[in-house]
Amino acid sequence: MKNLKGSILLLIAAFIWGTAFVAQTSGSKFVPAFTFNAVRSFVGAIFLWLVHYLSDTQRKRRIPEYVPGKWPVKGGIICGLVISFAMGSQQLGIGMYPDGVAASGRAGFLTATYVVMVAVYSQIYGRKIHPLIVTSVVGVICGMYMLCMSGGFGAVYIGDVFLIICAICYTAHILVIDRFSSCDSIKLSCIQFVTCGIVSSVAALISDEIIIDNIINAAGSILFTGIMSSGVAFTLQMVGQKYAEPAVASIVMSLESVFSVIAGWLVLGEMLTHKEMLGCVLVFVSVILAQVPQFRKKAAVS
């Protein structure tokens, strides 16, 4: 039941992240990347603090002797620094795509390659790379070529490069969260986004032109990504990784790429070419394939 609970939480997180690509794409038309991330991070942190405050208040009423635990400051700051680079490169990449490019779909699938990167890291850490991992990596490379280079090398966008960097950063983020999985998830996530908000604010002051009217125009996108993507989904990820088996968690979280394409099609009317769609399928199949060795290992042990 715990694995099922974790999978359901991660599925909800994946759905929120997938649909959030639409909000991020829309928001990027009004607000520069670092400004967008700074505001959404502070919105997420405030939301999580309110959730923690209300939860703590209820516990104190029910249990008079209740003593709140410490805030995981160190873990939150480390997670926040890593997620700052991940979110920054992702939002920069999305904002760099030219008009007519299916930005939400491309961003979703390129970001999802972190699942294969996690699997490769796990195999290397275990001192042996399974043949299926090698196959999945080749599949991802081929799929990314079809998705990002459907018109040849001239069709590679700078946004694609930033999203690959984003995937590498999310790989590090998953590994860092695993290290601090014993911490209170809401507190950890709250400190994470306070840190991310501060880092993004500094970057915004250096590189962005901050226009309040534009922030107001992007308020819907910022609130959705701040509350739902930052506040809810990342906290669900932290909780879900405590219950679900790592292999199951990776597969479920990779579904954000599918949701991003569906959301981009339904909301923004984005379309992929047949070659790009085949590339998406190849990437997604490779993401699933990368988890098979872990399932086999578990089956052999049991």
Buried (B, 14 or more C-beta within 10 A) or exposed (E): EEEEBBBBBBBBBBBBBBBBBBBBBBBBEBBBBBBBBBBBBBBBBBBBBEBBEEEBEEEEEEEEEEEEEEBBEEBBBBBBBBBBBBBBBBBBBBBBBEEEBBBBBBBBBBBBBBBBBBBBBBBEEEEEBBEBBEBBBEBBBBBBBBBBBBEEEEEBBEBBBBBBBBBBBBBBBBBBBBEBBEBBBBBBBBBBBBBBBBBBBEBBEEEBEBEEEBBEBBBEBBBBBBBBBBBBBBBBBBBBBBBBBBBBBBBBBBBBBBBBBBBBBEBBEBEBEEBBBBBBBBBBBBBBBBBBBBEEEEEEEE
